[in-house]
């Protein structure tokens, strides 16, 4: 499964304060997204996809981290700020859905 990073997604991340995005072989970055990342001060860093560490509840920790980051970015983008306790709330929801 591939993730596509677009100019719009770069803008969402930049608006929420993200300065660095790690990408691996499963990520496709459009040329417009590369350009926008440079304009908005976001560094795109290519990394090797690490093997998934399976937690005690059977969930892939890498997948959980990715979901956590996407939810956090979406909330910050929608609200315009990071509410206190956001990560705790996200973890609580992720733990309930496992």
Phi, psi and omega per residue, in radians:
X1 nan 2.326 -3.130
X2 -1.885 2.556 3.012
X3 -1.843 2.387 3.113
X4 -1.912 2.196 3.068
X5 -1.747 2.124 -3.099
X6 -1.926 2.985 3.076
X7 -0.995 -0.735 3.133
X8 -1.069 -0.755 3.122
X9 -1.144 -0.682 3.074
X10 -1.042 -0.772 3.124
X11 -1.079 -0.725 3.104
X12 -1.063 -0.797 3.131
X13 -1.125 -0.767 -3.136
X14 -1.085 -0.736 3.127
X15 -1.114 -0.473 3.129
X16 -1.636 0.094 3.035
X17 1.643 0.096 3.131
X18 -1.203 2.341 3.133
X19 -2.011 -0.223 -3.067
X20 -2.562 2.328 3.070
X21 -2.219 2.192 3.090
X22 -1.574 2.312 3.134
X23 -2.195 2.569 3.091
X24 -2.204 -2.912 -3.072
X25 -1.160 -0.232 3.130
X26 -1.576 -0.006 -3.081
X27 -1.893 2.296 3.061
X28 -1.914 2.233 3.136
X29 -1.982 2.142 3.119
X30 -1.223 2.742 3.140
X31 -1.096 -0.614 3.091
X32 -1.133 -0.622 3.123
X33 -1.173 -0.724 3.090
X34 -1.026 -0.826 -3.132
X35 -1.091 -0.771 -3.117
X36 -1.158 -0.652 3.103
X37 -1.038 -0.765 3.120
X38 -1.105 -0.774 -3.138
X39 -1.114 -0.623 -3.062
X40 -1.625 0.025 3.080
X41 1.377 0.454 3.093
X42 -1.774 2.280 3.101
X43 -1.635 2.191 3.049
X44 -1.715 2.102 -3.047
X45 -2.039 2.131 3.113
X46 -1.433 2.242 3.133
X47 -2.253 2.780 3.045
X48 -1.385 2.428 3.114
X49 -1.237 2.116 -3.134
X50 -1.396 2.688 3.054
X51 -1.117 2.533 -3.105
X52 -1.271 2.311 3.014
X53 -1.658 2.087 -3.111
X54 -1.544 2.207 -3.125
X55 -1.383 3.080 -3.111
X56 -1.040 -0.533 -3.128
X57 -1.558 0.123 3.063
X58 1.533 0.017 -3.128
X59 -1.517 2.568 3.074
X60 -1.359 2.095 -3.091
X61 -1.082 -0.618 3.113
X62 -1.108 -0.734 3.117
X63 -1.137 -0.714 3.129
X64 -1.113 -0.705 3.125
X65 -1.127 -0.674 3.129
X66 -1.166 -0.769 3.109
X67 -1.092 -0.780 3.139
X68 -1.004 -0.800 -3.119
X69 -1.141 -0.715 -3.138
X70 -1.164 -0.747 3.128
X71 -1.131 -0.772 3.134
X72 -1.045 -0.821 -3.140
X73 -1.084 -0.694 -3.128
X74 -1.158 -0.743 -3.140
X75 -1.126 -0.810 -3.131
X76 -1.111 -0.700 3.126
X77 -1.102 -0.732 -3.105
X78 -1.239 -0.742 -3.083
X79 -1.483 -0.481 -3.080
X80 1.529 0.034 3.100
X81 -2.786 2.889 3.106
X82 -1.699 1.980 3.141
X83 -1.205 2.604 3.084
X84 -1.005 2.380 3.078
X85 1.379 0.208 -3.095
X86 -1.010 -0.837 -3.102
X87 -1.121 -0.632 3.091
X88 -1.116 -0.742 3.116
X89 -1.112 -0.754 3.140
X90 -1.098 -0.786 3.125
X91 -1.065 -0.697 3.137
X92 -1.075 -0.778 3.129
X93 -1.146 -0.779 3.135
X94 -1.086 -0.656 3.132
X95 -1.219 -0.544 3.122
X96 -1.269 -0.522 -3.070
X97 -1.513 -0.059 -3.119
X98 -1.500 nan nan
